[in-house]
Amino acid sequence: MSAVYRHGFWFKLVLAAALAWLADRVFYQGGHSHGWLGLFGAALAVAAVLALPALRRDRRALAALMVALAMAGAMAIDATILAFVLFWVALGLAILLPGTARFDDGWRWAQRLFAHGFKALFGPLIDLFKLARSHRRKPQSVAGLRRTLPALVLPLTGSAVILLLFASANPVIEQFFASLSLPFPDDTLFERLFFWTFVAVVTWGVLRPRRSRPFFGTFDGSGDLALPGVSPTSVLLSLLAFNLIFVVQNAMDLAWLWGLVPLPQGMTLADYAHRGAYPLVATALLAALFVLVTLRPGSQTAASPLVRRLVMLWIAQNVVLVASAMLRLYDYIDAYSLTRLRIAAFAWMGLVALGLGLILWRLLKQKSAAWLINANCGAAALLLCAYAFIDTGAIAAQWNVRHAREVDGSGAVLDLCYLAELGPSALLPLIELEQRPLDPMLHQRVKLLRTQVQYRQGQILTEGGWTWLGQQRLAQAERRVGPVQTYPGERYDCSGVPYDPAAKAG
């Protein structure tokens, strides 16, 4: 246990108690949430720097800590699940990296982070056991404690009696004691104890990281892999067949999707686009899996010049296929509308195309499986970190408002129910739509929906759900259309159409 003391065990205990108190003040007593999670996360990251000297000396850990602080900032701006998850991943890397000689690969680190999170649940119990065992090994400290406790009885008791007498004689002291509220055993006390315990376990896991070895090693991914039906000849024939099939598909996409040839009679561009975006991406993923399994670096198939050229051609065709899938999705959005899921699909397709290129580079340059994992994890991490700062709901709402058929006469029909589903993200686009020249009935529905969304945004901020983006959004809305004092009620559906009382009664 001496090592525990050398690393500032009691200092970490004080920090954990301070963070638990802060969480109690902010979340339990204050009733705050949303962006306040980011501010608390920043405080937790700072506490980790203070409690872990090894973190301050490791450049890799400091870089991960900067990412964690950035994700805490993203939560304060607009609290999202993505920013929350990325914060914990980055903070976990920051506290665990000083215990490793080098960063091996993302697969092993995923296991380390999982093991750390699991062990953190039992961390306080483990340290209490170590503390008790160390005291049993030092009987002199126990004997000293037994001598000290009786000596404290008289001064503590006497001081308490004197303070009670002073309180009866001095109104200031009496008011001070009256202001102290001691917790009484009730339902809220147990809830509060559970909350403190939960926060203490989480913070203790950060301040006292539990290192562990990965359960599974990274697959080698090189040399020949014995699989039934897989041989240099079968792989060569497969690549020839696959390339021919892809040529046909890509030729049709180039002809029809990219506008080189008119579509067949009776088929619209939206119909053609809708059928293919996601299946084509799935095809590209299967192609990547085929290359990873059958053309491993150092294998007989990978050593064949003809096979390597066919693989290069096939991956290039897959990239064209992904580009066509992205164009299909764009055409589908143009014909219908933009959603958060479709924005995510664009990002996912870009990652798939990049992953195909990385697989080809690995094959040509004889890179290891760890290199491929790290390259893909790095690309995904950069994309997700950027994504955490983007309000895709606002982007979708802005697009749908500006390209609606009711606005420019050529876009998709405006889906007010989807704008209502987006909530505060759609507030400013709804104001922009409300200020456009619209049909009087549509204008009334848009104004009603905007009023409901603006009122909800104000309620979220009032009830403790502060975020920087929410505050700025509401302030800008009030500058443009004024504040909303009363809620319009639930007399209207999501698109602003009044409910039919007779239908509701029936």
Helices and strands as residue ranges (DSSP letters): H 2-6, H 9-23, I 24-29, H 35-51, H 53-57, H 59-77, H 81-96, G 97-99, H 106-120, H 123-136, H 139-169, H 171-179, H 187-207, H 232-252, I 253-257, H 269-274, H 277-294, H 300-303, H 305-335, H 340-365, H 369-387, H 392-402, H 405-408, H 416-422, G 423-426, H 427-434, H 440-462, H 468-481, H 501-505
